[in-house]
Structures are given as C-alpha cells and as structure tokens.
Amino acid sequence: MASSSCSLRSILFSSPTNLRSNYSLPTSFSRNHLTCSVSSTASRFESFSVSSIGTGSSRRLFNTRRKVLEVRSMATTEQKQRVETYNQEENLAVDLAKFTADLSDKFCKERGAFTVVVSGGSLIKSLRKLVEPPFVDSIDWARWHFFWVDERVVPKDHEDSNYKLAYDGFLSKVSIPPGNVYAINDSLSAEAAADDYETCLKHLVKTNILRTSETTGFPKFDVMLLGMGPDGHVASLFPGHGLCNENKKWVVSITDSPKPPPERITFTFPVINSSAHIALVVCGSGKADAVQAALKKTGNVPPAGSVSAEEELVWFLDIPAASKL
Ligand SMILES: O=C(O)[C@H](O)[C@@H](O)[C@H](O)[C@H](O)COP(=O)(O)O
C-alpha cells in the first residue's frame, strides 16, 4: 500500500543533456546584491556586504541595507536567517541556482540523495538558471528526489496543476529519475490525496530516502524552495486558516482555499519547519507589506512569518519586495 503510491505516481519525462563548462558569474551578479546574515540564536550580526556602482542605485541599496539591518535586530527566533536583496531578478535567479546547486553537491556527497521540495507560482520561473549551464551539467540529478509543498487537486495536465508548472519549466529539462518525482494521485479526493501523499512520505522515511528531524520527529527535507503570496501565505497555508495550527499531520487537505483553485493538499508547518534549509523567494512590490510583516513581526504576522528551518532560512528578495524593510 505504502510503496504503491510512490511508484505509481512516477511520471516519465525526457532529459536533454547539453554539456558545457567554464562558466563564470556575470560581473553584475557580484556587484548588485546585498547580504545580511543573521544568527539570531547568538543574536550577533555575522556578515553583510553591499557594493553597487551608480548614485541612484547606491542610495537605494544603502537605504535597503539600513532597513535590512533593522530586520536583523528584530529577529527573535532560534534559527539562522539570512536576507538577500537583489536589484535585478536575473541576479536573484543566478544566486538561487547557486544556493541550490551547492546544497545538492553537499547532500549528494554526504548521503547519496538530495530531497528537494518546491512550491507552485512564480518560484518555478525563478529556478530557470538551474536548468542552464553550468548548473544543469554539474548537478547529480540522478540523486534528486522531487516533491511539492502543496498541490492543487486537478489533473496533471490541467493549467492549474503545480506538477504541470514544474514539469514544463523544470522537470522536462533535467534527468531526475521518473521514480524520484513524487506527484500527487490526482484521481483521489483532496482528503484522500493528502493521506496518500503522507503515506508516500512515511514509506520514504522507512527506506531512508527521507531523514527524520531529531528535534521534532517530523520528516526532514534537505531543502524547500518556496514562494509567498501577497497575503503572506506559504504552501497552501493561508492567513487565519485553522490549518496553520495543525501540529500532528504531515500533509493535509484544504477545500476552501482563498486562492483558486479551492481544493489542494499542503504540507503542514511542522514538516516545513523541520527542513534543513529553506529558500523563501519573493519578488514584486505587491508583496512588500507581507514581507515587512513577516520579517519585522509587525501587525498581523502572516504565515510566512512562521517559517523557520533547522539549519538556515534564506529570504531571496528583489528591491520592490524589500522596499518596506
Ligand atoms: O500552489 C500555490 O498556489 C503555491 O504553491 C503558492 O504557495 C505560491 O507559492 C504562492 O502563492 C506564491 O505564488 P506567486 O509567486 O505566483 O505569487
């Protein structure tokens, strides 16, 4: 029963190999972003750097730097949190690819497997650099195991399907073994699909593909790459929804999602927050209020403000999304 769900849901896709090497980062990449590393456990500022050429952008970056530093001083959770701000989405995408490729390298070498969870939405577009040289050629795709933090309960070829989004923009371009791609069973109801996905995860824990957090007892994914909605939701955990408080189940269903379509399944916070590493990727001025509330813990803190990771949480922001920090 448990093993059936994993293998039956494997999806076939092709993987062009397009070898190239000797890539170096565009010069603008290293000059036009700023970093604020936070170790709130030690309550200590660890590293920070800004460099940008040009008066207007320098001033903007300086202001953002000051504001990011304020965020750092307000951090209270016991986790390592870093806020990266980019003045070009292109540079954000390169850095996100590097972040993911470095983790892939580390986990593939250390444990022979890399468990990666993605959201839907614009995140998939932000991952586009991973399927280009040099990353696409250097990553050990055969060791990847690919999951969704949430999925809409629609057929896999439906325009709303997060599987389809990831397949078209990512999976169809890399050579992850089809058996390592864990899509939901779209022939089930939302509730049954959530139970089925949880059963699948339990099977993967038993077979040591998925680790277990020693702290929480929940599954510990190597990395989650997540987007955030303008209301501050992550996965399908929406502001004020009771599912945000679920503390036993790993995967739950929702049939009244305020963001269409209404029927979805989603990982719960205990699973999300047991991850080793999390990237929260947020772009656009429409999300600035939610970024502010989540990071500064002001007003009604949205679900994104409850995200934490066991090793490191990194916020990848463009300047408009960081504009209220
Ligand atoms: O299935 C979903 O709806 C997503 O997983 C959801 O959590 C998404 O990541 C955010 O809504 C951000 O989406 P955008 O980046 O497109 O705004």
The ligand as an SDF file (V2000), in Angstrom:
LIG
                    3D

 17 16  0  0  0  0  0  0  0  0999 V2000
    0.1030   26.3830   -5.3120 O   0  0  0  0  0  0  0  0  0  0  0  0
    0.2760   27.5060   -4.9450 C   0  0  0  0  0  0  0  0  0  0  0  0
   -0.5800   28.3730   -5.0410 O   0  0  0  0  0  0  0  0  0  0  0  0
    1.6200   27.8540   -4.4330 C   0  0  0  0  0  0  0  0  0  0  0  0
    2.3990   26.8210   -4.0080 O   0  0  0  0  0  0  0  0  0  0  0  0
    1.6560   29.0360   -3.5190 C   0  0  0  0  0  0  0  0  0  0  0  0
    2.0540   28.8200   -2.2060 O   0  0  0  0  0  0  0  0  0  0  0  0
    2.5910   30.0170   -4.1800 C   0  0  0  0  0  0  0  0  0  0  0  0
    3.9200   29.6240   -3.9950 O   0  0  0  0  0  0  0  0  0  0  0  0
    2.3830   31.4080   -3.6750 C   0  0  0  0  0  0  0  0  0  0  0  0
    1.0430   31.7370   -3.8500 O   0  0  0  0  0  0  0  0  0  0  0  0
    3.2150   32.3960   -4.4200 C   0  0  0  0  0  0  0  0  0  0  0  0
    2.8430   32.3980   -5.7610 O   0  0  0  0  0  0  0  0  0  0  0  0
    3.3720   33.5540   -6.7120 P   0  0  0  0  0  0  0  0  0  0  0  0
    4.8560   33.5530   -6.5600 O   0  0  0  0  0  0  0  0  0  0  0  0
    2.9420   33.1590   -8.0850 O   0  0  0  0  0  0  0  0  0  0  0  0
    2.7480   34.8060   -6.2300 O   0  0  0  0  0  0  0  0  0  0  0  0
  1  2  2  0
  2  3  1  0
  2  4  1  0
  4  5  1  0
  4  6  1  0
  6  7  1  0
  6  8  1  0
  8  9  1  0
  8 10  1  0
 10 11  1  0
 10 12  1  0
 12 13  1  0
 13 14  1  0
 14 15  2  0
 14 16  1  0
 14 17  1  0
M  END
$$$$
